[in-house]
Amino acid sequence: MSMNERASPAPQRDEGNLWFGAVIAHGAAAMLFCAMAFTAGFYRLRGFWPPVSARPDALVPALAGGLLVIGVVLLHFTLGHPRRSRLTLAGVLGTGAGFLATQAAWLHVLFWYRDLLIPDSGVFASSLYGLSAVQAAHLAVVLVGLLRAGLRVLRGQDASAPLRRALPGWWCSTVMYGVLFAVVYLP
């Protein structure tokens, strides 16, 4: 008996458990986000939200949300295509990175030029930055998973399992941003 015959095969990952764990993690992030959004909604209903002087424009955040929608369409295309296209996966990663860069730049503009400082601007600034940070951190984790899938594609390996695990996360992040946009930017 040779050494190769005695060596046990590498343990196979149970993709169902990994996918279920990813869904649980996305659900936990969504619950934190929802708690913050309901708090912001409470203040909005009571008339404290947002102060007229600090109401941000909605054009740039709407364009950023469009990047998320484009990314989810590209991710579905990448999953549904028999040959995982490097170009579409690069497009997904690019739209995610573009979204994060746009959101960070926009929040920087709001922080420095709209005087939405914490704690001076109260609940509005705290909610805006808190909701944005949770949503952006969640999408950043999803992008790390997608980057891992991209590395598998570059090595010529099948990346369908990590892409399937990233899909609920991208959808969750897109829905979170829709809630953020509705709570913060709509009248």
N, C-alpha and C positions, 0 to 999 in steps of 0.2 A: 504494500500500500504506500503510495507516494504522499508527500506532504500536501499536495494540492487536494487529494481525495479526503484527507483527514480534516483539513481546514473547513470550518463551517462557512456557508455563504454569508455575505454581508446581509444584515437584517434589512428587510424591506419596510419602507415606511407605509403605514396605514393611511392612505390618502383621505379616507373618509373621516378619520379622527382629526387629521390636520385641518381639513376643511371645516369641520364642526368647531374646532378650537378657534379658527379664524373668525367664524360667524359670532361666537361668544365674545371674542375680543372686540369686534366691531360693534356688537350690541352694547357692551359696557361703555365704549366711547360715546355711542349714541345716547345712552341714558344720562351720562354726565352733561352732554350737550343739551339734551332736552330739559334737564333741570335748570340749567342756566337760561335757556330760551323761555321757559315758563315764568321764571323770575322777571326777565325783561318784559315779557308780555303783561305781567301783573302791574309793573310800573307804568307801562304804556297805557293800560286801561285806566289807571288812576290819574292820568294826565301829566305825569312827570316826564314823559318820554316823547321824543327827544326835544331838547330845548330848540326853539326856532333858530337861534343864533348858531347852533352847532349842527344843524341838519346837513349831513353830507350829500354831495351829488351822487346820483345813482348810475351814471354812464360807465365809469371805469369798473365798478363792481359788477355791473351787468355783463360787460365784456369778459371779465374774469370768469363769471359763471358760464358763459358761452364756451370758454376753454374746457371747463369740466365736462360739458355736454359733448363736445367734440371728442374728448378723451374717452368717454364711455362708449361712444359709437365706434371709435377705432379699436377699443379693447374687445368689443363684441365681434368686430370684423376679424381681428387677429385670432380669436377663439374659434370662430366659425369657418375659417379658411383652412383647408386641409394642409396647406404648407404655411407654416407660421412665417409671415413676412417680417423681415428685419425692419423694413421701412415703416410698417404700421406700428410695430412695437416701439420703434424710435419716436414715432409721432405721439404715442400715448405718453411716453416719458417726457417728451418735449412739452406737451400740453400741460402735464402736471407741474413740471418745473416752471413753465410760463405762468401758470396760475399762481403758484407760490410766490414768484417774483413780483407779479402784479399786485397781489394782496399785500405783500410786505411793503412795496413802494407806496401803495395807496394809504396804508395805515401810517406810514412814516409821514406822508403829506398831512394827514389828519392830525397826527400828534404834534407836529411842529408848526403847521400853518393855520390850523383851525382851533388851536388852543384847547384840545381835548386832553388835558393833562389829568393824571390820576394823582391825588384825590380831589383836585380842584373842580373838575367837571362832574364829579359825583357818579351816580348810578349809570348814566349814559355812557361815559367813557369806560368805566369798569366793565360794563356788559359788552360793549363793542369789542374791546381788546380781549376780553376773556373768551367770548364766543369765537372770535377769529383765531385765537391761539389754539383752542381745542380742535377746531376744524382743520387748521393748517397742520398741526402735529399729527392728526389722524391721517391726513393725506400723505404726509411725509413718510409715515410708516408703510403705507400702501406702496408708495414709490420705491422704497427700499426692496420690498418684495418683488416688484416689477423689474427692478434693476437686476435682481438675482435671476429672474426668468430670462431677461435679456442676455445675461452671461451664459446661461444654458443654451440659448439659441445660437449664440456666437460659437459655442463649442460643438454645435451640430447635434445637441441632445434635444429630447422632447421636453417642451416647456409647458405643455397643456395643463398639468396639475397646478403649478404655481400661478399660472394665469387664471385658472378657475378659482383659486383661493383669493386672488386679488380683486376679482370682479365684484363680490359683495362689498368689499371695502371701498372700491371706487364709487359704487352706487350709494353707499352710506354717506360718503363724503360729499357727493353731489346733492343728496337730499338735505344734509346738514347745511350746506351752503345756501340752498333754496330757502330754508327756514331762517338762516341768518339774514339773507337778503330781504325777506319779507318783514322780519322783526325790526331791522335797523333802517332799511332804505326806503321802504314803501310808506306813503303817508298814512 
